[in-house]
């Protein structure tokens, strides 16, 4: 003990107990690493939080993920004693797009693609020429520009725009393809065409591990909060500090000094490695030794604000939506970005005759909506229940919760190139410091699990066989 401070050591200090940090710490603990997680909130999980309101199971953050990489399936296999993965019902493969005065099915095949009123006949016929168009040469081409060039304007308006509203709450004319949708970018760059690329990918040999990436939509049985709890149990309460305020990190003699306050009392940790997983906006105060120019390139990352309104209805009077949800194109000028139907996807989220719905509002086009009152938001939701979902006029929400997220989803725009370069430069100059989280590498749950898993493997290799750290 020195200067009245409590001190401890750790091989790896993980800052932030969101999904990336928890996944990394969980795997590090399993590999025998002395890991410590510091979290400013008094709970773990970051944006992921499940609320049980009467008979309804509501999520205030992500509602679902996609098993787009093997790491997701492997993590749930390790958690199976404490948490079960739940796949969405087959009927939830159906996706809806709002056009005119109603929701319409997003095409799922050639015949439905020809019949749909979502796209113009000109663009449908133009799609036949997609495999023969030259690939793009502009590195910072936006998703919107790419879509219009290869597919046509109606595909942007009624497929890509609502998709990106649902995923990023963003503007396709600002999101850069190689950062926001890197798999789509590589399809064109490597194969010259989306269609040719998709055919080539389908023919590639797959290992048993590759086949774990089923692309299925998933949650955790009983809510994603159960996954968070299982990860926390696997890490151990003694390896986590919640309510850690004013965390700062500084290099010191080949290691790292991490100082924070717990209940107003200063604490110090001596770490061999540091993994940050918090948002870009938190990094200037967390890493005060980084020069202004590089830190500015990182902290300039913009975040879309999102309001999620969870609505529980005990009896929908026979009106049921057997679909994943409905997305709303920006050109339709509605009050919602989209509506998810969690009770149509998963078991026991609502009473048998009822429904659980999640309405999403705001995004980069409506920054000002964060200032709307709860009553205004409830009025907008009630209007959507009857006008868009066609519920009887006398059916209203039996349970409703409003969740406001001012800094919800990072926007991978043109500035991402400078951000990625700054991160790489900092990590090269300061060995043992790793900057992760949604500042790079994708925003989906699968992206976060994959990154956390990869970071744990890298950190395990770098700490293996090294002598114990001396205390501060």
C-alpha positions in Angstrom: 0.0 0.0 0.0 1.3 3.5 -0.9 -0.3 6.9 -0.7 -3.5 5.4 0.7 -4.3 3.7 -2.6 -5.3 0.0 -3.0 -3.1 -1.7 -5.6 -3.3 -4.9 -7.6 -1.8 -6.4 -10.7 -3.2 -8.1 -13.8 -1.8 -9.6 -17.0 -4.6 -7.9 -18.9 -6.8 -5.0 -17.9 -10.0 -4.8 -20.0 -11.7 -1.4 -19.9 -15.4 -1.6 -20.6 -17.8 -4.5 -19.9 -19.9 -4.4 -23.1 -20.1 -7.4 -25.3 -16.5 -7.0 -26.7 -14.9 -6.6 -23.3 -16.9 -9.4 -21.7 -16.1 -11.9 -24.5 -12.4 -11.1 -24.4 -12.3 -11.4 -20.6 -14.3 -14.6 -20.6 -11.9 -16.3 -23.0 -8.8 -14.8 -21.3 -10.0 -16.2 -17.9 -10.6 -19.7 -19.5 -7.0 -19.6 -20.9 -5.6 -19.0 -17.4 -4.8 -15.3 -17.8 -5.0 -13.0 -14.8 -7.6 -10.5 -16.2 -9.4 -7.6 -14.6 -12.4 -5.8 -16.1 -13.1 -2.2 -15.2 -16.6 -0.8 -15.9 -17.8 2.7 -15.1 -21.5 1.6 -14.8 -22.8 -0.5 -11.9 -23.8 -3.3 -14.2 -22.2 -5.2 -17.1 -23.5 -5.6 -20.6 -23.2 -2.1 -22.1 -26.1 -1.6 -24.5 -27.4 -5.1 -23.9 -30.0 -5.2 -21.1 -33.2 -7.2 -20.7 -36.2 -5.9 -18.8 -39.0 -8.1 -17.6 -42.2 -6.0 -17.5 -45.2 -8.1 -16.4 -45.6 -10.8 -19.0 -43.3 -9.1 -21.5 -39.5 -9.6 -22.0 -38.1 -6.4 -23.4 -34.7 -5.5 -24.7 -33.4 -1.9 -24.3 -30.5 -2.5 -26.7 -30.0 -5.1 -29.4 -32.9 -7.5 -29.9 -31.2 -10.0 -32.1 -27.9 -11.0 -33.6 -26.9 -13.1 -36.6 -24.6 -16.2 -36.4 -22.4 -14.8 -39.2 -19.1 -16.2 -37.8 -18.1 -19.4 -36.0 -17.1 -17.5 -32.9 -20.8 -16.8 -32.0 -21.8 -20.5 -32.0 -18.6 -21.5 -30.2 -19.2 -18.9 -27.4 -22.7 -20.2 -26.8 -21.4 -23.8 -26.7 -19.1 -22.7 -23.9 -22.0 -20.9 -22.1 -24.5 -23.7 -22.5 -24.6 -24.6 -18.8 -25.9 -21.2 -18.0 -27.4 -19.8 -21.2 -29.2 -21.3 -24.2 -29.0 -19.8 -27.7 -32.4 -19.4 -29.2 -32.9 -19.3 -33.0 -35.7 -17.2 -34.5 -38.7 -19.0 -35.9 -38.6 -19.9 -39.6 -41.5 -17.6 -40.2 -39.4 -14.7 -39.1 -37.3 -15.0 -42.2 -40.0 -12.8 -43.8 -39.0 -9.1 -44.0 -41.4 -6.3 -44.7 -40.8 -2.9 -46.3 -43.2 0.0 -46.1 -44.3 1.6 -49.4 -47.3 3.8 -50.0 -49.8 2.9 -47.3 -48.8 -0.6 -46.3 -46.0 -3.1 -45.5 -44.9 -5.3 -48.4 -42.8 -8.4 -48.5 -39.1 -8.0 -49.3 -38.5 -10.4 -52.2 -36.8 -13.7 -51.3 -36.4 -15.2 -54.7 -36.6 -14.7 -58.5 -40.3 -15.0 -58.9 -41.1 -12.7 -55.9 -38.4 -10.3 -57.1 -40.1 -9.9 -60.5 -43.6 -9.5 -59.0 -42.7 -7.1 -56.2 -44.0 -3.5 -56.5 -41.0 -2.3 -54.4 -38.7 -1.9 -57.4 -39.2 -0.3 -60.8 -39.3 -2.5 -63.9 -36.4 -0.6 -65.3 -34.3 -1.6 -62.3 -35.5 -5.1 -62.4 -34.4 -5.5 -66.0 -31.2 -3.6 -65.3 -30.4 -6.2 -62.6 -29.8 -8.7 -65.4 -26.7 -6.7 -66.4 -25.2 -6.5 -62.9 -22.7 -9.3 -63.5 -21.3 -7.4 -66.5 -20.8 -3.9 -65.1 -17.3 -2.7 -64.3 -16.3 -2.7 -60.7 -15.9 0.5 -58.9 -12.5 2.3 -58.5 -13.4 4.9 -55.9 -12.1 3.7 -52.5 -14.5 5.8 -50.5 -17.6 5.2 -52.5 -20.7 5.2 -50.3 -23.1 2.4 -50.0 -25.8 4.6 -51.7 -23.5 5.5 -54.6 -22.5 1.8 -55.1 -26.2 0.7 -55.0 -27.3 3.2 -57.6 -24.4 2.4 -59.9 -24.8 -1.4 -59.8 -28.6 -1.9 -59.1 -30.5 1.3 -59.6 -32.3 4.0 -57.5 -35.3 1.9 -56.5 -33.1 -0.7 -55.0 -31.4 2.0 -52.9 -34.8 3.5 -51.8 -36.6 0.3 -51.0 -33.9 -2.2 -50.0 -30.6 -0.7 -49.0 -31.8 2.5 -47.4 -34.3 0.8 -45.0 -31.7 -1.9 -44.3 -29.1 0.6 -43.3 -31.7 2.5 -41.3 -32.3 -0.7 -39.4 -28.7 -1.6 -38.9 -26.9 1.7 -38.6 -29.8 4.2 -38.2 -27.6 5.9 -40.8 -27.6 7.6 -44.2 -26.4 5.3 -47.1 -25.0 8.4 -48.9 -22.6 8.9 -46.0 -21.7 5.4 -45.0 -18.6 4.2 -46.9 -19.0 0.7 -48.3 -15.5 -0.7 -47.5 -15.9 0.2 -43.8 -19.7 -0.2 -43.2 -20.3 -3.2 -45.4 -16.8 -4.7 -46.1 -18.2 -8.1 -47.3 -20.2 -6.4 -50.0 -17.2 -4.3 -51.0 -15.0 -7.4 -51.3 -17.6 -9.2 -53.4 -17.4 -6.5 -56.1 -13.6 -5.9 -55.8 -12.7 -9.6 -55.8 -15.3 -10.9 -58.2 -16.3 -7.9 -60.2 -20.0 -8.3 -59.3 -22.4 -9.0 -56.5 -24.0 -11.9 -58.3 -20.8 -13.5 -59.5 -19.3 -13.0 -56.1 -22.2 -14.6 -54.3 -22.0 -17.6 -56.7 -18.3 -18.0 -56.2 -18.6 -17.8 -52.4 -21.3 -20.5 -52.4 -19.0 -22.8 -54.2 -16.0 -22.3 -51.9 -15.2 -25.4 -49.7 -16.2 -25.0 -46.1 -14.6 -26.6 -43.0 -16.7 -28.0 -40.2 -15.9 -24.8 -38.3 -17.0 -22.6 -41.2 -20.4 -24.4 -41.2 -21.0 -23.1 -37.7 -21.7 -19.7 -39.3 -25.3 -20.5 -40.2 -26.4 -16.9 -40.8 -29.4 -17.7 -38.5 -30.9 -14.9 -36.4 -30.4 -15.6 -32.7 -31.1 -14.4 -29.2 -30.6 -16.0 -25.8 -33.5 -17.9 -24.3 -35.3 -15.5 -21.9 -33.5 -12.5 -23.3 -29.9 -11.4 -24.1 -29.4 -10.3 -20.5 -29.0 -14.0 -19.8 -26.0 -14.2 -22.1 -24.4 -11.2 -20.3 -25.0 -12.9 -16.9 -23.4 -16.1 -18.1 -20.4 -14.2 -19.4 -20.1 -12.4 -16.0 -20.3 -15.7 -14.2 -17.6 -17.2 -16.3 -15.3 -14.3 -15.7 -16.0 -14.1 -11.9 -17.1 -11.2 -9.8 -13.7 -11.0 -8.2 -12.2 -10.2 -11.7 -14.6 -7.2 -12.3 -14.8 -3.8 -10.8 -18.1 -2.0 -11.4 -18.7 1.7 -10.7 -15.0 2.5 -11.6 -15.1 6.3 -12.2 -12.5 8.5 -13.9 -10.4 5.8 -15.3 -7.1 6.9 -16.8 -4.3 4.8 -18.4 -0.7 5.8 -18.6 2.4 3.8 -19.8 5.0 3.1 -17.1 8.3 1.2 -17.4 7.1 -1.4 -19.9 3.7 -1.8 -18.3 0.6 0.2 -17.6 -0.7 2.1 -14.7 -4.5 2.3 -14.6 -5.9 4.7 -12.0 -9.6 5.0 -11.1 -12.0 5.8 -8.3 -14.3 3.4 -6.5 -16.8 5.0 -4.2 -14.6 8.2 -4.2 -11.5 6.3 -3.2 -8.5 6.2 -5.6 -7.4 2.8 -6.8 -4.4 1.7 -9.0 -3.9 -1.4 -11.1 -0.6 -2.4 -12.7 -1.3 -4.1 -16.0 1.0 -5.8 -18.5 -1.5 -5.3 -21.3 -4.5 -3.0 -21.6 -7.5 -3.6 -23.9 -10.0 -0.7 -24.3 -13.4 -1.4 -25.6 -15.3 1.8 -24.8 -16.7 4.3 -27.3 -14.6 6.8 -29.2 -16.0 9.7 -27.2 -14.5 8.2 -23.9 -11.0 7.7 -25.2 -9.5 11.3 -24.8 -10.0 11.2 -21.0 -9.1 7.6 -20.8 -5.8 7.9 -22.7 -4.5 11.4 -21.8 -0.9 10.6 -23.1 -2.0 10.3 -26.7 -1.3 13.4 -28.9 -4.2 15.6 -30.0 -4.0 14.9 -33.7 -4.3 11.1 -33.5 -6.9 11.2 -30.7 -9.0 13.7 -32.7 -9.0 11.3 -35.6 -10.5 8.7 -33.4 -12.9 10.7 -31.3 -14.4 12.4 -34.4 -16.4 9.2 -34.9 -20.0 10.2 -35.1 -22.7 8.1 -33.3 -26.4 8.0 -34.4 -28.9 8.6 -31.6 -31.7 6.0 -31.4 -34.9 5.8 -29.4 -36.3 2.4 -28.9 -39.9 2.0 -27.6 -40.8 -1.4 -26.5 -44.6 -2.1 -26.6 -46.4 -5.0 -25.0 -50.0 -5.9 -26.0 -51.8 -8.6 -24.1 -54.4 -9.3 -26.9 -54.0 -8.2 -30.5 -57.5 -9.4 -31.4 -56.1 -11.9 -33.9 -53.8 -9.5 -35.7 -50.4 -11.2 -35.9 -47.3 -10.4 -37.9 -45.4 -13.5 -38.8 -42.2 -11.7 -39.8 -39.0 -10.5 -38.4 -40.2 -6.9 -38.7 -40.9 -4.0 -41.0 -38.4 -1.4 -42.2 -39.3 2.1 -43.4 -37.4 3.8 -46.2 -36.5 7.4 -45.5 -38.2 8.5 -48.7 -41.6 7.5 -47.2 -41.2 10.1 -44.5 -42.7 8.2 -41.6 -42.1 8.7 -37.8 -40.3 5.3 -37.3 -37.2 3.8 -38.8 -38.6 0.3 -38.3 -40.6 -2.0 -36.1 -39.3 -5.4 -34.9 -41.6 -8.2 -33.8 -39.6 -10.0 -31.1 -42.6 -12.2 -30.0 -42.9 -13.4 -33.6 -39.3 -14.5 -33.5 -38.8 -16.0 -30.1 -40.8 -18.0 -27.5 -42.3 -16.5 -24.3 -41.7 -12.8 -25.0 -45.4 -12.0 -24.7 -48.7 -13.7 -23.8 -50.0 -16.2 -26.3 -52.7 -13.9 -27.7 -50.5 -10.8 -27.5 -47.4 -9.3 -29.0 -44.1 -7.7 -28.1 -43.0 -4.9 -30.6 -39.9 -2.7 -30.7 -40.2 0.6 -32.4 -37.0 2.5 -33.5 -36.9 6.2 -34.1 -34.4 9.0 -34.6 -31.1 8.1 -36.3 -28.8 10.5 -38.2 -31.7 12.1 -40.1 -33.6 13.1 -37.0 -31.1 14.1 -34.3 -33.7 16.4 -32.8 -36.1 13.6 -31.9 -34.1 12.8 -28.8 -35.7 16.0 -27.4 -39.3 14.8 -27.9 -41.2 14.1 -24.8 -42.4 10.7 -23.7 -46.0 11.6 -24.5 -45.0 12.7 -28.0 -43.3 9.4 -28.6 -46.2 7.4 -27.2 -48.5 9.2 -29.6 -46.3 8.4 -32.6 -46.2 4.7 -31.5 -50.0 4.6 -31.1 -50.4 6.0 -34.5 -48.1 3.4 -36.0 -49.9 0.6 -34.2 -53.2 1.4 -35.9 -52.2 3.0 -39.2 -49.2 0.8 -40.1 -49.8 -2.4 -38.2 -53.6 -2.3 -38.7 -54.5 -3.1 -35.1 -58.1 -2.4 -34.1 -58.6 1.2 -32.9 -59.5 0.1 -29.3 -56.2 -1.9 -28.9 -53.5 0.0 -27.2 -50.2 -0.7 -25.4 -50.6 -2.6 -22.1 -46.9 -2.1 -21.3 -44.6 0.5 -22.8 -41.0 1.5 -22.0 -38.9 4.2 -23.7 -35.2 3.8 -24.0 -33.1 6.7 -25.2 -29.6 6.1 -26.6 -27.9 9.4 -27.5 -24.7 7.6 -28.7 -26.2 4.4 -30.0 -24.5 3.4 -33.2 -21.1 4.5 -34.7 -21.2 5.7 -38.3 -18.5 4.2 -40.5 -18.1 7.2 -42.8 -15.2 8.6 -44.8 -13.4 9.6 -41.6 -12.9 5.9 -40.8 -9.8 5.8 -42.8 -8.1 8.4 -40.6 -9.4 6.7 -37.5 -8.1 3.2 -38.5 -4.7 4.7 -39.3 -4.5 6.5 -36.0 -5.4 3.3 -34.1 -2.8 1.4 -35.9 -0.2 4.1 -35.3 -0.9 4.3 -31.6 -0.8 0.5 -31.1 2.5 0.4 -32.9 4.0 3.1 -30.8 2.7 1.8 -27.5 3.1 -2.1 -27.4 0.7 -3.6 -25.0 -2.1 -1.2 -25.6 -5.0 -2.4 -27.8 -7.9 -0.2 -28.9 -11.0 -2.3 -29.7 -14.8 -2.1 -29.4 -17.1 -0.7 -32.1 -14.6 2.0 -33.1 -13.5 -0.6 -35.7 -14.4 -4.0 -37.1 -18.2 -3.8 -37.3 -21.2 -2.9 -35.1 -23.2 -6.2 -34.9 -23.2 -8.6 -32.0 -21.3 -11.2 -34.1 -18.7 -8.5 -34.9 -18.2 -7.8 -31.2 -18.0 -11.5 -30.3 -15.5 -12.2 -33.0 -13.3 -9.2 -32.1 -13.4 -10.1 -28.4 -12.4 -13.7 -29.2 -9.6 -12.6 -31.5 -8.2 -10.2 -29.0 -8.2 -12.8 -26.3 -6.2 -15.2 -28.5 -3.7 -12.4 -29.3 -3.3 -11.3 -25.7 -2.9 -14.8 -24.5 0.0 -15.4 -26.9 1.6 -12.1 -25.8 1.4 -12.8 -22.1 2.3 -16.5 -22.1 5.5 -17.3 -20.2 6.2 -13.8 -19.0 7.3 -13.3 -15.4 4.8 -12.0 -12.8 4.4 -8.3 -12.7 5.7 -6.3 -9.7 3.2 -4.2 -7.9 3.2 -0.5 -8.4 
